[in-house]
Amino acid sequence: MVNTILTIREIRKTDIKYIYEKLVNNLDLTEQELLALLKLAVVFINENDIDTKKLGYRILLIYANRYKDYRPLFDISINEGFFPISKYIESTIYANNNRESFMNSITSAYMENFRKDKVYLTLQQSNLYTFLEDNKESTISIVAPTSYGKSEVIVDTFKNNLNLNICVIVPSKALLEQTKNRLLNAKIKEKLKIVTYPEMYKESDKNIFAVLTQERLLRLLKKNKDLSFDIVFIDEAHNILNNDDRNMLLASTIIFLNKRNEYTKLRFLSPFLMDSNNLKLAYTNYQVQEYKVTEYIKSEKLYLVDFRKGKEKNLRLYDQFLDQFLELDNYKYSNEIDFITKNSLSKNIIYFNRPIDIEKFTNELINILPVVNSPKIDKVCEELKKHLHREYYLIDAIKHGVIYHHGSIPIYIRLYIEYLFKNESSIKYVITSSTLLEGVNIPAETLFILNNKKGRGNLKPSHLRNLIGRVSRFSEVFSSDAKDLELLEPKIYLVGCKYYQSNANIENFVRNSMKIDISIEDDTENTLLENTSIDDINLKDRMKAENFIVNFEPDIINNSNIKIAETEIGKLCFENNVVEIDILQKEQAMNQIVQDYKNRLIMIDSSNSILKAISDTFVDFLKDDKNNNLKRLQNEKARLFYARFLDWKVESKSYNEMINSFLYYWKFLDENNKETLVYVDSKWGEEIRGGYVPLWVDIKNKNFKQRVNLAIVRINDEQEFLDNVLFKFIDILYELEIIEKTFYYKIKYGTDDLRKIILMKNGVSYSLSHLLIDNYLQYLDISIENEFFNISGKVIDTMHSNDENEIMMFEVKQHVQI
């Protein structure tokens, strides 16, 4: 007799779906129907088809939460190794039910085998540690949902290897801070130094623990030619499949690390990856051992409602197992805000693509929300007024229990409001962009998706699933104060509205992303991946990557046709990852300009002259790319604008002072009939000028409050441009010895005080560095020679007594090791 496998596709053809549909649709079921469903669930769980097993579990989970009968779920959780669920049921739901028996005692004792510290692990979480031990000398990938213990793996690795060189590569500054703080809070050892900037590492250090973005890691490797690592974690490793400049750089840095130490053990971490063999890079010798978690513990419910013109406003549920849209109640909501407020829980994520939409929606939402009554919130708002501006939109949002989160918020403010959302019950909503996709962990019970884009394209299935994974994290579901196991059925709402494109097909989007048995493959685009096919279309990208690799780290690629930079400026351009210029073609011309400066004994010591030097030496040789913001520096007005920014840094201008300077200038333009179109990039653009993309805003159409908020995001974005783009050209000119040293320190750090510079090199913000040195020096132990510092925990009490800014207090706590 042939054993047939019962698949989801076959189940869809049967009448079973009708009683299942009643269960998920919250319709009344007879006892006979319930009994039939439970029997079917057990049959499904014992099938070999993984999707059929998931359906069986989903039935039991929904049944348990709806009828408050957790016995079937308890038994299946024991059998399937879902011990956090079974222990939660035993200790919380049935704690007073006197179900004590010999078998129950045996079961309870058995679950203790899966306890790690205060947490109960699933079977596959427990097996992960066995896998790590068995493969501790190998390169591995861990593919597991958010909150499955990948962070604990990082901490344990640091704890158990105190003498090794270990690095964690992260994709964003926010995740860098989160990872660093998790390591510091783990109390791995006294006076733990976590390198988060290249300047923090000294050759005299016995070993190095680092958490870095790929750009910072490249600079570290450039400054320390003999530095190598024993263990390297690549967080959010699926990003390396992409072919953008940042992930080409990530691939290159891994190739460099492998060349410097062929025994480097790589640890790829990702919440979503179909085949870990796709992580294998050209010019490396490693093989990837994969550990993939297949446990299905959270079973999200996907809802659709569409408020766009011509669409029905009925709420529907998309069942990913039936692949059907089920009509729910006929309650009519007036618009997306009415819908969100009526369906929100205590912590909610609202997703958008563009920051401009985030701020517009926030202002609409808070108009109908009550003001929060909280002294803590009142204090936070007052300090934001002093630190930034009284008219900052974020202040109004926080007053109404809302924060918003996007890349144009100053990083230290972003970190603080993440903390606020986690720890203040009165903050109910976080309205965010794809910054949340890059590993930032915040508690949330519900997700509202008001736009299905990421950048210029749609959210990919992996993006959407990753986003959904941010809701109902295990650490929240199984915490002692969790409400119930309904958090394992997180509600995900796709809300069609004016923020979607008018022709966006939300039904197809959710079906193509979430259908349980849909076939999804990794999209390998990065030309440095072994599994990427090289053709006429992407050959140029591969050649560009190989040019960079050979000129940064010789002897990796054996190809005599690849040219090597001949001039010092050419070599420095490669070492600083200058991708905007065809270096080999332009290096002689650039070198001639530098030699002219040297021959005339010119030492650059002013902001205007350094912008002119960048324009002459680099900007005039940029590739023909209309989207390159550096091209703006060919315009004298643009150079004056950035020179003013550098002067503000030299003069130690506060954020508030910079905002007021913008406001004064814009007021002058408006009142004197000058050109009022201001460049703001595509994130904030409303007007089109000589192209197809809105990159401009007309200031004369903005009121005072709108101008304030535009100034805040402009200052942040331009500072990011200075730090991430412009400063690599300044660094090159400094290394070529045509920038005066004191001036260089002032434009890079805003001071030539070595004590403040050491703090900033070690990750302390500009504002806090000045505050600590100027007012709390007695609490600091600074080594000028080793460029390292320690802050006494006593500084916190003193700062409290002095009623210092809450945001500064928050940052200090991130640097104090108690």
KAFENSUL-V878166 format. One record per residue. N is the residue number from 1. PHI is phi in whole degrees, -180 to 180 (* if undefined). Layout:
((N,PHI) (N,PHI))
This chain:
((1,*) (2,-87) (3,-81) (4,-94) (5,-95) (6,-83) (7,-105) (8,-60) (9,-60) (10,-69) (11,-61) (12,-61) (13,-86) (14,-100) (15,-79) (16,-55) (17,-61) (18,-71) (19,-77) (20,-63) (21,-60) (22,-64) (23,-66) (24,-72) (25,-89) (26,62) (27,-93) (28,-67) (29,-123) (30,-75) (31,-60) (32,-63) (33,-67) (34,-63) (35,-62) (36,-63) (37,-63) (38,-64) (39,-63) (40,-63) (41,-58) (42,-65) (43,-60) (44,-61) (45,-64) (46,-91) (47,-78) (48,-86) (49,-73) (50,-65) (51,-71) (52,-66) (53,-59) (54,-62) (55,-63) (56,-59) (57,-64) (58,-60) (59,-60) (60,-66) (61,-65) (62,-64) (63,-59) (64,-61) (65,-71) (66,-76) (67,-103) (68,56) (69,-112) (70,-100) (71,-63) (72,-61) (73,-66) (74,-61) (75,-64) (76,-66) (77,-64) (78,-65) (79,-67) (80,-90) (81,83) (82,-91) (83,-67) (84,-59) (85,-72) (86,-63) (87,-69) (88,-63) (89,-62) (90,-63) (91,-89) (92,-113) (93,-81) (94,-107) (95,-62) (96,-112) (97,-93) (98,52) (99,-89) (100,-64) (101,-157) (102,-59) (103,-66) (104,-65) (105,-67) (106,-62) (107,-61) (108,-63) (109,-66) (110,-61) (111,-65) (112,-64) (113,-66) (114,-112) (115,-94) (116,-127) (117,59) (118,-103) (119,-117) (120,-97) (121,-95) (122,-74) (123,-60) (124,-75) (125,-65) (126,-64) (127,-64) (128,-59) (129,-68) (130,-65) (131,-60) (132,-63) (133,-66) (134,-70) (135,-121) (136,-67) (137,-101) (138,-113) (139,-82) (140,-133) (141,-126) (142,-118) (143,-108) (144,-151) (145,-61) (146,-54) (147,68) (148,-104) (149,109) (150,-65) (151,-65) (152,-66) (153,-63) (154,-61) (155,-60) (156,-62) (157,-64) (158,-64) (159,-61) (160,-91) (161,-140) (162,-65) (163,-102) (164,-97) (165,-90) (166,-129) (167,-133) (168,-115) (169,-95) (170,-122) (171,-86) (172,-146) (173,-66) (174,-63) (175,-70) (176,-60) (177,-65) (178,-63) (179,-68) (180,-59) (181,-66) (182,-64) (183,-68) (184,-66) (185,-70) (186,-74) (187,52) (188,-64) (189,-164) (190,-68) (191,51) (192,-73) (193,-105) (194,-107) (195,-76) (196,-117) (197,-131) (198,-56) (199,-69) (200,-74) (201,-84) (202,-122) (203,-60) (204,-77) (205,-62) (206,-65) (207,-156) (208,-134) (209,-109) (210,-135) (211,-130) (212,-143) (213,-75) (214,-64) (215,-68) (216,-70) (217,-63) (218,-60) (219,-65) (220,-63) (221,-67) (222,-66) (223,-77) (224,-130) (225,-66) (226,-102) (227,-74) (228,-140) (229,-124) (230,-88) (231,-134) (232,-133) (233,-93) (234,-115) (235,-81) (236,51) (237,-66) (238,-61) (239,-59) (240,-67) (241,-71) (242,-79) (243,-106) (244,-77) (245,-59) (246,-65) (247,-85) (248,-65) (249,-66) (250,-58) (251,-60) (252,-63) (253,-64) (254,-66) (255,-62) (256,-62) (257,-62) (258,-67) (259,-71) (260,-70) (261,-148) (262,-67) (263,-99) (264,-57) (265,-95) (266,-89) (267,-127) (268,-83) (269,-119) (270,-154) (271,-82) (272,-154) (273,-158) (274,-81) (275,-143) (276,-68) (277,-63) (278,-72) (279,-89) (280,-73) (281,-104) (282,-62) (283,64) (284,-127) (285,-117) (286,-89) (287,-116) (288,-102) (289,-94) (290,-102) (291,-122) (292,-118) (293,-81) (294,-113) (295,-62) (296,-117) (297,-113) (298,-90) (299,-129) (300,-71) (301,-107) (302,-107) (303,-116) (304,-127) (305,-147) (306,-131) (307,-102) (308,-71) (309,-58) (310,85) (311,-102) (312,-74) (313,-99) (314,-71) (315,-82) (316,-128) (317,-108) (318,-95) (319,-94) (320,-71) (321,-88) (322,-74) (323,56) (324,-136) (325,-100) (326,-105) (327,-70) (328,-108) (329,-62) (330,-95) (331,-62) (332,-98) (333,-95) (334,-75) (335,-164) (336,-65) (337,-71) (338,-58) (339,-64) (340,-64) (341,-65) (342,-85) (343,-119) (344,-82) (345,-114) (346,-76) (347,-135) (348,-134) (349,-104) (350,-121) (351,-99) (352,-133) (353,-95) (354,-100) (355,-57) (356,-63) (357,-71) (358,-58) (359,-72) (360,-62) (361,-66) (362,-56) (363,-66) (364,-71) (365,-65) (366,-70) (367,-65) (368,-112) (369,-97) (370,-73) (371,-75) (372,-75) (373,-100) (374,-154) (375,-58) (376,-62) (377,-66) (378,-60) (379,-67) (380,-58) (381,-64) (382,-63) (383,-74) (384,-65) (385,-61) (386,-71) (387,-76) (388,-115) (389,-166) (390,-64) (391,-97) (392,-66) (393,-56) (394,-60) (395,-64) (396,-61) (397,-63) (398,-61) (399,-59) (400,-107) (401,79) (402,-131) (403,-124) (404,-124) (405,-143) (406,-152) (407,-70) (408,-98) (409,-90) (410,-50) (411,-58) (412,-70) (413,-71) (414,-60) (415,-64) (416,-69) (417,-72) (418,-61) (419,-60) (420,-63) (421,-63) (422,-69) (423,-111) (424,-111) (425,-65) (426,-75) (427,-89) (428,-101) (429,-125) (430,-121) (431,-106) (432,-142) (433,-110) (434,-70) (435,-55) (436,-73) (437,-72) (438,-96) (439,85) (440,-70) (441,-105) (442,-137) (443,-74) (444,-158) (445,-111) (446,-140) (447,-128) (448,-114) (449,-107) (450,-104) (451,-163) (452,-103) (453,-104) (454,-135) (455,68) (456,-92) (457,-110) (458,-73) (459,-59) (460,-74) (461,-51) (462,-66) (463,-63) (464,-64) (465,-67) (466,-64) (467,-63) (468,-62) (469,-65) (470,-76) (471,-98) (472,55) (473,-64) (474,-54) (475,-62) (476,-85) (477,-63) (478,-102) (479,-74) (480,-65) (481,-103) (482,-64) (483,-72) (484,-169) (485,-79) (486,-64) (487,-65) (488,-79) (489,-118) (490,-60) (491,-95) (492,-115) (493,-112) (494,-98) (495,-112) (496,-68) (497,-162) (498,-65) (499,-87) (500,-86) (501,-64) (502,-62) (503,-101) (504,-67) (505,-96) (506,-69) (507,-61) (508,-65) (509,-61) (510,-71) (511,-66) (512,-71) (513,-99) (514,-118) (515,-52) (516,-63) (517,-108) (518,-71) (519,-88) (520,-119) (521,-120) (522,-66) (523,-97) (524,-85) (525,-109) (526,-60) (527,-73) (528,-91) (529,-79) (530,-62) (531,-90) (532,-90) (533,-76) (534,-95) (535,-136) (536,-63) (537,-76) (538,-106) (539,-58) (540,-62) (541,-64) (542,-65) (543,-65) (544,-63) (545,-64) (546,-67) (547,-58) (548,-64) (549,-60) (550,-64) (551,-82) (552,-91) (553,-138) (554,-63) (555,73) (556,-88) (557,-113) (558,-96) (559,-146) (560,-69) (561,-81) (562,-82) (563,-78) (564,-107) (565,-60) (566,-101) (567,-108) (568,-64) (569,-67) (570,-62) (571,-63) (572,-66) (573,-63) (574,-65) (575,-65) (576,-99) (577,56) (578,-81) (579,-99) (580,-83) (581,-126) (582,-78) (583,-60) (584,-64) (585,-81) (586,-109) (587,-63) (588,-67) (589,-65) (590,-65) (591,-63) (592,-63) (593,-67) (594,-63) (595,-62) (596,-63) (597,-59) (598,-69) (599,-64) (600,-89) (601,55) (602,-87) (603,-115) (604,-71) (605,-141) (606,-146) (607,-64) (608,-62) (609,-71) (610,-73) (611,-68) (612,-66) (613,-65) (614,-63) (615,-63) (616,-68) (617,-84) (618,-122) (619,-62) (620,-66) (621,-114) (622,-65) (623,-63) (624,-78) (625,-132) (626,-64) (627,-87) (628,-81) (629,-64) (630,-63) (631,-61) (632,-60) (633,-73) (634,-72) (635,-93) (636,-61) (637,-63) (638,-66) (639,-64) (640,-64) (641,-61) (642,-75) (643,-63) (644,-63) (645,-61) (646,-64) (647,-63) (648,-60) (649,-68) (650,-61) (651,-86) (652,57) (653,-68) (654,-79) (655,-59) (656,-62) (657,-66) (658,-65) (659,-59) (660,-65) (661,-66) (662,-59) (663,-62) (664,-63) (665,-65) (666,-65) (667,-64) (668,-61) (669,-60) (670,-67) (671,-77) (672,-113) (673,55) (674,-88) (675,-61) (676,-108) (677,-77) (678,-117) (679,-72) (680,-135) (681,76) (682,-71) (683,-64) (684,-122) (685,-65) (686,-126) (687,-117) (688,-103) (689,-142) (690,67) (691,-176) (692,-119) (693,-104) (694,-69) (695,-121) (696,-128) (697,-130) (698,-93) (699,-63) (700,-66) (701,-92) (702,-111) (703,-80) (704,-60) (705,-63) (706,-64) (707,-66) (708,-58) (709,-71) (710,-67) (711,-63) (712,-62) (713,-72) (714,-64) (715,-62) (716,-63) (717,-65) (718,-72) (719,-66) (720,-63) (721,-63) (722,-62) (723,-70) (724,-92) (725,-118) (726,-67) (727,-71) (728,-68) (729,-75) (730,-64) (731,-60) (732,-63) (733,-64) (734,-67) (735,-67) (736,-84) (737,64) (738,-121) (739,-117) (740,-66) (741,-62) (742,-62) (743,-65) (744,-59) (745,-59) (746,-70) (747,-79) (748,-86) (749,-118) (750,78) (751,-167) (752,-114) (753,-75) (754,-61) (755,-66) (756,-67) (757,-63) (758,-62) (759,-60) (760,-69) (761,-61) (762,-97) (763,95) (764,-80) (765,-66) (766,-56) (767,-64) (768,-70) (769,-58) (770,-65) (771,-63) (772,-67) (773,-69) (774,-76) (775,-122) (776,-134) (777,-61) (778,-65) (779,-97) (780,-111) (781,-118) (782,-113) (783,-104) (784,-66) (785,-66) (786,-91) (787,53) (788,-140) (789,-148) (790,-133) (791,-114) (792,-70) (793,-62) (794,-66) (795,-63) (796,-65) (797,-63) (798,-65) (799,-66) (800,-60) (801,-62) (802,-85) (803,56) (804,-70) (805,-54) (806,-60) (807,-69) (808,-65) (809,-61) (810,-60) (811,-68) (812,-56) (813,-63) (814,-73) (815,-108) (816,-89) (817,-100) (818,-95))
